[in-house]
Amino acid sequence: MKKLFKVLAIVNKVLLPKVSNKDLTKLSKIDQLIVAYRYWVTKNSLN
C-alpha cells in the first residue's frame, strides 16, 4: 500500500499545479481540494 502512495506522490508532483507560493486562505475550492489531496497522499507515503 505504501508503494501505491509513493507512486501517487510522484504523479502528483508531475501533474498537479503547485500552490506553495499562494496564500492558502485565498484559494478557490478546487485549489483547496488539490492541496488537501496532495497533503493526504504525502502523509500516507511517508508513514
mmCIF file as Biopython writes it, N, C-alpha, C and O atoms, coordinates in Angstrom:
data_model
#
loop_
_atom_site.group_PDB
_atom_site.id
_atom_site.type_symbol
_atom_site.label_atom_id
_atom_site.label_alt_id
_atom_site.label_comp_id
_atom_site.label_asym_id
_atom_site.label_entity_id
_atom_site.label_seq_id
_atom_site.pdbx_PDB_ins_code
_atom_site.Cartn_x
_atom_site.Cartn_y
_atom_site.Cartn_z
_atom_site.occupancy
_atom_site.B_iso_or_equiv
_atom_site.auth_seq_id
_atom_site.auth_asym_id
_atom_site.pdbx_PDB_model_num
ATOM 1   N N  . MET A ? 1  ? 0.821   -1.185 0.000   1.0 0.0 1  A 1 
ATOM 2   C CA . MET A ? 1  ? 0.000   0.000  0.000   1.0 0.0 1  A 1 
ATOM 3   C C  . MET A ? 1  ? 0.872   1.258  0.000   1.0 0.0 1  A 1 
ATOM 4   O O  . MET A ? 1  ? 0.529   2.266  -0.618  1.0 0.0 1  A 1 
ATOM 5   N N  . LYS A ? 2  ? 2.001   1.179  0.702   1.0 0.0 2  A 1 
ATOM 6   C CA . LYS A ? 2  ? 2.887   2.333  0.769   1.0 0.0 2  A 1 
ATOM 7   C C  . LYS A ? 2  ? 3.469   2.662  -0.603  1.0 0.0 2  A 1 
ATOM 8   O O  . LYS A ? 2  ? 3.675   3.831  -0.930  1.0 0.0 2  A 1 
ATOM 9   N N  . LYS A ? 3  ? 3.733   1.638  -1.399  1.0 0.0 3  A 1 
ATOM 10  C CA . LYS A ? 3  ? 4.270   1.864  -2.741  1.0 0.0 3  A 1 
ATOM 11  C C  . LYS A ? 3  ? 3.258   2.592  -3.613  1.0 0.0 3  A 1 
ATOM 12  O O  . LYS A ? 3  ? 3.636   3.413  -4.448  1.0 0.0 3  A 1 
ATOM 13  N N  . LEU A ? 4  ? 1.981   2.301  -3.428  1.0 0.0 4  A 1 
ATOM 14  C CA . LEU A ? 4  ? 0.933   2.989  -4.175  1.0 0.0 4  A 1 
ATOM 15  C C  . LEU A ? 4  ? 0.961   4.483  -3.887  1.0 0.0 4  A 1 
ATOM 16  O O  . LEU A ? 4  ? 0.856   5.297  -4.805  1.0 0.0 4  A 1 
ATOM 17  N N  . PHE A ? 5  ? 1.101   4.844  -2.623  1.0 0.0 5  A 1 
ATOM 18  C CA . PHE A ? 5  ? 1.140   6.255  -2.258  1.0 0.0 5  A 1 
ATOM 19  C C  . PHE A ? 5  ? 2.418   6.929  -2.757  1.0 0.0 5  A 1 
ATOM 20  O O  . PHE A ? 5  ? 2.402   8.110  -3.103  1.0 0.0 5  A 1 
ATOM 21  N N  . LYS A ? 6  ? 3.509   6.193  -2.794  1.0 0.0 6  A 1 
ATOM 22  C CA . LYS A ? 6  ? 4.747   6.760  -3.337  1.0 0.0 6  A 1 
ATOM 23  C C  . LYS A ? 6  ? 4.588   7.070  -4.828  1.0 0.0 6  A 1 
ATOM 24  O O  . LYS A ? 6  ? 5.036   8.114  -5.303  1.0 0.0 6  A 1 
ATOM 25  N N  . VAL A ? 7  ? 3.946   6.158  -5.557  1.0 0.0 7  A 1 
ATOM 26  C CA . VAL A ? 7  ? 3.693   6.391  -6.980  1.0 0.0 7  A 1 
ATOM 27  C C  . VAL A ? 7  ? 2.746   7.571  -7.159  1.0 0.0 7  A 1 
ATOM 28  O O  . VAL A ? 7  ? 2.961   8.411  -8.032  1.0 0.0 7  A 1 
ATOM 29  N N  . LEU A ? 8  ? 1.698   7.641  -6.339  1.0 0.0 8  A 1 
ATOM 30  C CA . LEU A ? 8  ? 0.771   8.770  -6.410  1.0 0.0 8  A 1 
ATOM 31  C C  . LEU A ? 8  ? 1.471   10.093 -6.113  1.0 0.0 8  A 1 
ATOM 32  O O  . LEU A ? 8  ? 1.158   11.112 -6.728  1.0 0.0 8  A 1 
ATOM 33  N N  . ALA A ? 9  ? 2.404   10.084 -5.186  1.0 0.0 9  A 1 
ATOM 34  C CA . ALA A ? 9  ? 3.148   11.301 -4.863  1.0 0.0 9  A 1 
ATOM 35  C C  . ALA A ? 9  ? 3.977   11.766 -6.058  1.0 0.0 9  A 1 
ATOM 36  O O  . ALA A ? 9  ? 4.062   12.965 -6.326  1.0 0.0 9  A 1 
ATOM 37  N N  . ILE A ? 10 ? 4.575   10.845 -6.759  1.0 0.0 10 A 1 
ATOM 38  C CA . ILE A ? 10 ? 5.359   11.204 -7.944  1.0 0.0 10 A 1 
ATOM 39  C C  . ILE A ? 10 ? 4.445   11.752 -9.037  1.0 0.0 10 A 1 
ATOM 40  O O  . ILE A ? 10 ? 4.777   12.744 -9.685  1.0 0.0 10 A 1 
ATOM 41  N N  . VAL A ? 11 ? 3.305   11.113 -9.242  1.0 0.0 11 A 1 
ATOM 42  C CA . VAL A ? 11 ? 2.351   11.572 -10.249 1.0 0.0 11 A 1 
ATOM 43  C C  . VAL A ? 11 ? 1.827   12.964 -9.878  1.0 0.0 11 A 1 
ATOM 44  O O  . VAL A ? 11 ? 1.688   13.828 -10.744 1.0 0.0 11 A 1 
ATOM 45  N N  . ASN A ? 12 ? 1.542   13.174 -8.613  1.0 0.0 12 A 1 
ATOM 46  C CA . ASN A ? 12 ? 1.073   14.482 -8.165  1.0 0.0 12 A 1 
ATOM 47  C C  . ASN A ? 12 ? 2.105   15.564 -8.438  1.0 0.0 12 A 1 
ATOM 48  O O  . ASN A ? 12 ? 1.767   16.665 -8.874  1.0 0.0 12 A 1 
ATOM 49  N N  . LYS A ? 13 ? 3.338   15.246 -8.183  1.0 0.0 13 A 1 
ATOM 50  C CA . LYS A ? 13 ? 4.410   16.223 -8.375  1.0 0.0 13 A 1 
ATOM 51  C C  . LYS A ? 13 ? 4.519   16.640 -9.840  1.0 0.0 13 A 1 
ATOM 52  O O  . LYS A ? 13 ? 4.814   17.796 -10.143 1.0 0.0 13 A 1 
ATOM 53  N N  . VAL A ? 14 ? 4.283   15.708 -10.729 1.0 0.0 14 A 1 
ATOM 54  C CA . VAL A ? 14 ? 4.404   15.982 -12.156 1.0 0.0 14 A 1 
ATOM 55  C C  . VAL A ? 14 ? 3.155   16.659 -12.717 1.0 0.0 14 A 1 
ATOM 56  O O  . VAL A ? 14 ? 3.263   17.606 -13.496 1.0 0.0 14 A 1 
ATOM 57  N N  . LEU A ? 15 ? 1.977   16.184 -12.332 1.0 0.0 15 A 1 
ATOM 58  C CA . LEU A ? 15 ? 0.746   16.615 -12.995 1.0 0.0 15 A 1 
ATOM 59  C C  . LEU A ? 15 ? 0.004   17.769 -12.332 1.0 0.0 15 A 1 
ATOM 60  O O  . LEU A ? 15 ? -0.529  18.636 -13.025 1.0 0.0 15 A 1 
ATOM 61  N N  . LEU A ? 16 ? -0.038  17.794 -11.015 1.0 0.0 16 A 1 
ATOM 62  C CA . LEU A ? 16 ? -0.856  18.796 -10.344 1.0 0.0 16 A 1 
ATOM 63  C C  . LEU A ? 16 ? -0.111  20.112 -10.179 1.0 0.0 16 A 1 
ATOM 64  O O  . LEU A ? 16 ? 1.110   20.127 -10.026 1.0 0.0 16 A 1 
ATOM 65  N N  . PRO A ? 17 ? -0.853  21.222 -10.211 1.0 0.0 17 A 1 
ATOM 66  C CA . PRO A ? 17 ? -0.199  22.528 -10.089 1.0 0.0 17 A 1 
ATOM 67  C C  . PRO A ? 17 ? 0.335   22.761 -8.683  1.0 0.0 17 A 1 
ATOM 68  O O  . PRO A ? 17 ? -0.178  22.213 -7.707  1.0 0.0 17 A 1 
ATOM 69  N N  . LYS A ? 18 ? 1.369   23.579 -8.599  1.0 0.0 18 A 1 
ATOM 70  C CA . LYS A ? 18 ? 1.948   23.918 -7.307  1.0 0.0 18 A 1 
ATOM 71  C C  . LYS A ? 18 ? 1.239   25.146 -6.762  1.0 0.0 18 A 1 
ATOM 72  O O  . LYS A ? 18 ? 1.024   26.118 -7.487  1.0 0.0 18 A 1 
ATOM 73  N N  . VAL A ? 19 ? 0.880   25.103 -5.502  1.0 0.0 19 A 1 
ATOM 74  C CA . VAL A ? 19 ? 0.199   26.242 -4.873  1.0 0.0 19 A 1 
ATOM 75  C C  . VAL A ? 19 ? 0.968   26.711 -3.639  1.0 0.0 19 A 1 
ATOM 76  O O  . VAL A ? 19 ? 0.410   27.401 -2.786  1.0 0.0 19 A 1 
ATOM 77  N N  . SER A ? 20 ? 2.225   26.344 -3.542  1.0 0.0 20 A 1 
ATOM 78  C CA . SER A ? 20 ? 3.011   26.689 -2.361  1.0 0.0 20 A 1 
ATOM 79  C C  . SER A ? 20 ? 3.319   28.172 -2.263  1.0 0.0 20 A 1 
ATOM 80  O O  . SER A ? 20 ? 3.579   28.676 -1.170  1.0 0.0 20 A 1 
ATOM 81  N N  . ASN A ? 21 ? 3.296   28.874 -3.373  1.0 0.0 21 A 1 
ATOM 82  C CA . ASN A ? 21 ? 3.609   30.302 -3.335  1.0 0.0 21 A 1 
ATOM 83  C C  . ASN A ? 21 ? 2.365   31.176 -3.200  1.0 0.0 21 A 1 
ATOM 84  O O  . ASN A ? 21 ? 2.462   32.403 -3.227  1.0 0.0 21 A 1 
ATOM 85  N N  . LYS A ? 22 ? 1.202   30.552 -3.055  1.0 0.0 22 A 1 
ATOM 86  C CA . LYS A ? 22 ? -0.043  31.294 -2.916  1.0 0.0 22 A 1 
ATOM 87  C C  . LYS A ? 22 ? -0.486  31.302 -1.458  1.0 0.0 22 A 1 
ATOM 88  O O  . LYS A ? 22 ? -0.088  30.446 -0.667  1.0 0.0 22 A 1 
ATOM 89  N N  . ASP A ? 23 ? -1.317  32.286 -1.119  1.0 0.0 23 A 1 
ATOM 90  C CA . ASP A ? 23 ? -1.899  32.357 0.218   1.0 0.0 23 A 1 
ATOM 91  C C  . ASP A ? 23 ? -2.990  31.285 0.334   1.0 0.0 23 A 1 
ATOM 92  O O  . ASP A ? 23 ? -3.964  31.306 -0.418  1.0 0.0 23 A 1 
ATOM 93  N N  . LEU A ? 24 ? -2.827  30.363 1.264   1.0 0.0 24 A 1 
ATOM 94  C CA . LEU A ? 24 ? -3.756  29.240 1.378   1.0 0.0 24 A 1 
ATOM 95  C C  . LEU A ? 24 ? -5.163  29.660 1.778   1.0 0.0 24 A 1 
ATOM 96  O O  . LEU A ? 24 ? -6.118  28.934 1.500   1.0 0.0 24 A 1 
ATOM 97  N N  . THR A ? 25 ? -5.317  30.806 2.418   1.0 0.0 25 A 1 
ATOM 98  C CA . THR A ? 25 ? -6.650  31.245 2.832   1.0 0.0 25 A 1 
ATOM 99  C C  . THR A ? 25 ? -7.442  31.848 1.689   1.0 0.0 25 A 1 
ATOM 100 O O  . THR A ? 25 ? -8.656  32.018 1.801   1.0 0.0 25 A 1 
ATOM 101 N N  . LYS A ? 26 ? -6.775  32.175 0.590   1.0 0.0 26 A 1 
ATOM 102 C CA . LYS A ? 26 ? -7.450  32.820 -0.539  1.0 0.0 26 A 1 
ATOM 103 C C  . LYS A ? 26 ? -7.565  31.919 -1.762  1.0 0.0 26 A 1 
ATOM 104 O O  . LYS A ? 26 ? -7.778  32.406 -2.872  1.0 0.0 26 A 1 
ATOM 105 N N  . LEU A ? 27 ? -7.427  30.623 -1.572  1.0 0.0 27 A 1 
ATOM 106 C CA . LEU A ? 27 ? -7.526  29.686 -2.684  1.0 0.0 27 A 1 
ATOM 107 C C  . LEU A ? 27 ? -8.979  29.387 -3.015  1.0 0.0 27 A 1 
ATOM 108 O O  . LEU A ? 27 ? -9.858  29.497 -2.161  1.0 0.0 27 A 1 
ATOM 109 N N  . SER A ? 28 ? -9.221  29.009 -4.262  1.0 0.0 28 A 1 
ATOM 110 C CA . SER A ? 28 ? -10.555 28.575 -4.661  1.0 0.0 28 A 1 
ATOM 111 C C  . SER A ? 28 ? -10.817 27.183 -4.071  1.0 0.0 28 A 1 
ATOM 112 O O  . SER A ? 28 ? -9.905  26.542 -3.547  1.0 0.0 28 A 1 
ATOM 113 N N  . LYS A ? 29 ? -12.037 26.735 -4.161  1.0 0.0 29 A 1 
ATOM 114 C CA . LYS A ? 29 ? -12.393 25.418 -3.611  1.0 0.0 29 A 1 
ATOM 115 C C  . LYS A ? 29 ? -11.640 24.296 -4.322  1.0 0.0 29 A 1 
ATOM 116 O O  . LYS A ? 29 ? -11.226 23.325 -3.689  1.0 0.0 29 A 1 
ATOM 117 N N  . ILE A ? 30 ? -11.465 24.427 -5.618  1.0 0.0 30 A 1 
ATOM 118 C CA . ILE A ? 30 ? -10.725 23.407 -6.371  1.0 0.0 30 A 1 
ATOM 119 C C  . ILE A ? 30 ? -9.270  23.357 -5.918  1.0 0.0 30 A 1 
ATOM 120 O O  . ILE A ? 30 ? -8.713  22.275 -5.729  1.0 0.0 30 A 1 
ATOM 121 N N  . ASP A ? 31 ? -8.654  24.525 -5.745  1.0 0.0 31 A 1 
ATOM 122 C CA . ASP A ? 31 ? -7.271  24.566 -5.281  1.0 0.0 31 A 1 
ATOM 123 C C  . ASP A ? 31 ? -7.146  24.020 -3.866  1.0 0.0 31 A 1 
ATOM 124 O O  . ASP A ? 31 ? -6.154  23.366 -3.545  1.0 0.0 31 A 1 
ATOM 125 N N  . GLN A ? 32 ? -8.131  24.275 -3.019  1.0 0.0 32 A 1 
ATOM 126 C CA . GLN A ? 32 ? -8.121  23.729 -1.662  1.0 0.0 32 A 1 
ATOM 127 C C  . GLN A ? 32 ? -8.207  22.209 -1.700  1.0 0.0 32 A 1 
ATOM 128 O O  . GLN A ? 32 ? -7.543  21.527 -0.919  1.0 0.0 32 A 1 
ATOM 129 N N  . LEU A ? 33 ? -9.023  21.678 -2.604  1.0 0.0 33 A 1 
ATOM 130 C CA . LEU A ? 33 ? -9.119  20.226 -2.759  1.0 0.0 33 A 1 
ATOM 131 C C  . LEU A ? 33 ? -7.792  19.630 -3.219  1.0 0.0 33 A 1 
ATOM 132 O O  . LEU A ? 33 ? -7.386  18.570 -2.743  1.0 0.0 33 A 1 
ATOM 133 N N  . ILE A ? 34 ? -7.122  20.305 -4.137  1.0 0.0 34 A 1 
ATOM 134 C CA . ILE A ? 34 ? -5.825  19.827 -4.625  1.0 0.0 34 A 1 
ATOM 135 C C  . ILE A ? 34 ? -4.801  19.809 -3.496  1.0 0.0 34 A 1 
ATOM 136 O O  . ILE A ? 34 ? -4.040  18.851 -3.362  1.0 0.0 34 A 1 
ATOM 137 N N  . VAL A ? 35 ? -4.781  20.860 -2.687  1.0 0.0 35 A 1 
ATOM 138 C CA . VAL A ? 35 ? -3.845  20.928 -1.561  1.0 0.0 35 A 1 
ATOM 139 C C  . VAL A ? 35 ? -4.146  19.815 -0.556  1.0 0.0 35 A 1 
ATOM 140 O O  . VAL A ? 35 ? -3.230  19.159 -0.060  1.0 0.0 35 A 1 
ATOM 141 N N  . ALA A ? 36 ? -5.420  19.605 -0.259  1.0 0.0 36 A 1 
ATOM 142 C CA . ALA A ? 36 ? -5.801  18.555 0.696   1.0 0.0 36 A 1 
ATOM 143 C C  . ALA A ? 36 ? -5.436  17.178 0.165   1.0 0.0 36 A 1 
ATOM 144 O O  . ALA A ? 36 ? -4.937  16.334 0.909   1.0 0.0 36 A 1 
ATOM 145 N N  . TYR A ? 37 ? -5.682  16.950 -1.116  1.0 0.0 37 A 1 
ATOM 146 C CA . TYR A ? 37 ? -5.349  15.658 -1.722  1.0 0.0 37 A 1 
ATOM 147 C C  . TYR A ? 37 ? -3.846  15.431 -1.709  1.0 0.0 37 A 1 
ATOM 148 O O  . TYR A ? 37 ? -3.394  14.339 -1.365  1.0 0.0 37 A 1 
ATOM 149 N N  . ARG A ? 38 ? -3.066  16.436 -2.076  1.0 0.0 38 A 1 
ATOM 150 C CA . ARG A ? 38 ? -1.605  16.291 -2.079  1.0 0.0 38 A 1 
ATOM 151 C C  . ARG A ? 38 ? -1.085  16.049 -0.668  1.0 0.0 38 A 1 
ATOM 152 O O  . ARG A ? 38 ? -0.159  15.259 -0.479  1.0 0.0 38 A 1 
ATOM 153 N N  . TYR A ? 39 ? -1.666  16.715 0.320   1.0 0.0 39 A 1 
ATOM 154 C CA . TYR A ? 39 ? -1.267  16.508 1.715   1.0 0.0 39 A 1 
ATOM 155 C C  . TYR A ? 39 ? -1.562  15.077 2.142   1.0 0.0 39 A 1 
ATOM 156 O O  . TYR A ? 39 ? -0.724  14.429 2.768   1.0 0.0 39 A 1 
ATOM 157 N N  . TRP A ? 40 ? -2.750  14.582 1.806   1.0 0.0 40 A 1 
ATOM 158 C CA . TRP A ? 40 ? -3.162  13.231 2.188   1.0 0.0 40 A 1 
ATOM 159 C C  . TRP A ? 40 ? -2.219  12.187 1.569   1.0 0.0 40 A 1 
ATOM 160 O O  . TRP A ? 40 ? -1.789  11.254 2.247   1.0 0.0 40 A 1 
ATOM 161 N N  . VAL A ? 41 ? -1.906  12.351 0.297   1.0 0.0 41 A 1 
ATOM 162 C CA . VAL A ? 41 ? -1.015  11.403 -0.368  1.0 0.0 41 A 1 
ATOM 163 C C  . VAL A ? 41 ? 0.386   11.470 0.225   1.0 0.0 41 A 1 
ATOM 164 O O  . VAL A ? 41 ? 1.006   10.436 0.475   1.0 0.0 41 A 1 
ATOM 165 N N  . THR A ? 42 ? 0.885   12.675 0.450   1.0 0.0 42 A 1 
ATOM 166 C CA . THR A ? 42 ? 2.233   12.822 1.009   1.0 0.0 42 A 1 
ATOM 167 C C  . THR A ? 42 ? 2.304   12.225 2.409   1.0 0.0 42 A 1 
ATOM 168 O O  . THR A ? 42 ? 3.262   11.525 2.737   1.0 0.0 42 A 1 
ATOM 169 N N  . LYS A ? 43 ? 1.306   12.494 3.230   1.0 0.0 43 A 1 
ATOM 170 C CA . LYS A ? 43 ? 1.272   11.961 4.595   1.0 0.0 43 A 1 
ATOM 171 C C  . LYS A ? 43 ? 1.275   10.449 4.584   1.0 0.0 43 A 1 
ATOM 172 O O  . LYS A ? 43 ? 1.994   9.827  5.367   1.0 0.0 43 A 1 
ATOM 173 N N  . ASN A ? 44 ? 0.492   9.851  3.719   1.0 0.0 44 A 1 
ATOM 174 C CA . ASN A ? 44 ? 0.420   8.394  3.658   1.0 0.0 44 A 1 
ATOM 175 C C  . ASN A ? 44 ? 1.646   7.763  3.029   1.0 0.0 44 A 1 
ATOM 176 O O  . ASN A ? 44 ? 1.981   6.623  3.349   1.0 0.0 44 A 1 
ATOM 177 N N  . SER A ? 45 ? 2.315   8.468  2.151   1.0 0.0 45 A 1 
ATOM 178 C CA . SER A ? 45 ? 3.516   7.895  1.546   1.0 0.0 45 A 1 
ATOM 179 C C  . SER A ? 45 ? 4.697   7.917  2.520   1.0 0.0 45 A 1 
ATOM 180 O O  . SER A ? 45 ? 5.632   7.129  2.374   1.0 0.0 45 A 1 
ATOM 181 N N  . LEU A ? 46 ? 4.664   8.796  3.494   1.0 0.0 46 A 1 
ATOM 182 C CA . LEU A ? 46 ? 5.750   8.881  4.467   1.0 0.0 46 A 1 
ATOM 183 C C  . LEU A ? 46 ? 5.566   7.939  5.648   1.0 0.0 46 A 1 
ATOM 184 O O  . LEU A ? 46 ? 6.540   7.607  6.325   1.0 0.0 46 A 1 
ATOM 185 N N  . ASN A ? 47 ? 4.356   7.508  5.906   1.0 0.0 47 A 1 
ATOM 186 C CA . ASN A ? 47 ? 4.100   6.609  7.047   1.0 0.0 47 A 1 
ATOM 187 C C  . ASN A ? 47 ? 4.564   5.215  6.779   1.0 0.0 47 A 1 
ATOM 188 O O  . ASN A ? 47 ? 4.423   4.342  7.636   1.0 0.0 47 A 1 
#
